[in-house]
Amino acid sequence: QVQLVESGGGLVQAGGSLRLSCASSRSILSFNTMGWYRQAPGRQRELVATITSGGSTNYADSVKGRFAISRENAKNTVYLQMNSLKSEDTAIYYCKAVRIMYTTLSDYWGQGTQVTVSS
């Protein structure tokens, strides 16, 4: 079974920065896509950013220009650099990995890490 462990969350003032990490128990090269999602209280979980095995990235409009997703294959880790944080970025951030093998899609989630931005 795949384990994804997020870290790096915490309390930060508006305008500050945090870097989240997602460490995988399996080589991240085995996943087609990895990404970060977030869920604020009373809201649905939403996509923040994704990165493919080839390095292509995608971002939610709300974080473009402020957040950057990257991967370090040798450490089986995906990062989310978050700059210019706003109070509306407050949420639990989850890491997700997707593997597509023939016609079977498997996805895996981490347990989440809390990010709180104070205004």
N, C-alpha and C positions, 0 to 999 in steps of 0.2 A: 504493500500500500504506500502511496505517496504522502509524504508529510511536507507541508509548507508552513514555515514559521516566520511570522512577521516581527519586526522590532523597529525601534526608533521613534515611536510615537511619544507624545508628551504634551506639556503645556507650553505655549509660546505666545508672545505678544503679537498683535497685528503688525504686519510688515516684516516679521521675522522669517526664519527658515528652519526647515527640518529635513532630514533625509531618512526615508523609510527603507528597510531592507526586507527581502523575502528570500529565505534560504530553503532550498529544496533538498529532499532526501534522495532524489533521483536527478540524474544529469538533466539540466534544463534544455539540452540539445534534443532531448526526446520529445519535447513539447512543441507543438506548432505555434502556439501563441501563449504569452504570459501577460498578465495585466493587473492593474490595480482598480478596485472598485471602492465605493464608500457608501455609508448609510448613516444619515443624520436622524435624530429622534423624530418619529412620526412621518418619515419619508421613506420612499422605496430606495433600494440599493441602486446605485447608478455607476456607470462606467466613468473612470477617471482617465486612464491611459492604458494602451496595450503596446506590446512589442512582439514582432514575429521572430521566428528562428533565423530569418534572414536579416533582421535588424530594422524592418520597417516599423514605424511608430504611428500611433493614432491618439488624439487627445480630445477630451470633451472641450467644447467651446469655452466653458467657464474657467478652464485652467491653462489654455493655450498662452504661451509666452511666459508663464510663471512656473509651471511644473515641467520636469524632464524625466522620462523613463529611460533606464539603461540596463544593460545586463553584463555580467562578468561570468562567462562560461566556466572558467577554471574554478570558480568558487561556487558554481551552481546557485548564483544569487542574482536577483533582479532588484533594482533600486528605483526609488521615486524621490527625486530631489524637488522639494517644494519651497519656492521662494515667494516673497511678497504675500505672505499668508493673510487671509481675511477671516473675519469671524464666521462667514458662511462656509468656510472650509472645515469647520468643526464637524467631526463625524468619526465613526469607526471605519478604518481603512482595511480592506481585505485584499489579499493576494489570490490570484486565480491562475491556474495552469490548464491548458486545453491540449489534449492529444487526440489526433485523428488517425486511426489505423483502419485502412480500407473504408468500410462504411460505418464504423463504430466511432462515436465521439465520447471521450471520457473527460470530465472536468473535475478539478480538485480545488478546494478552498483552504485557506489558512484560517486561523481562529480570530484574526483581526487585531488591530492595534489602535488605541484611542488617540486621536489628535484633537486637542482643544486650543482654539485661538481666542485669546482674550482681547477685547477692543479697548 
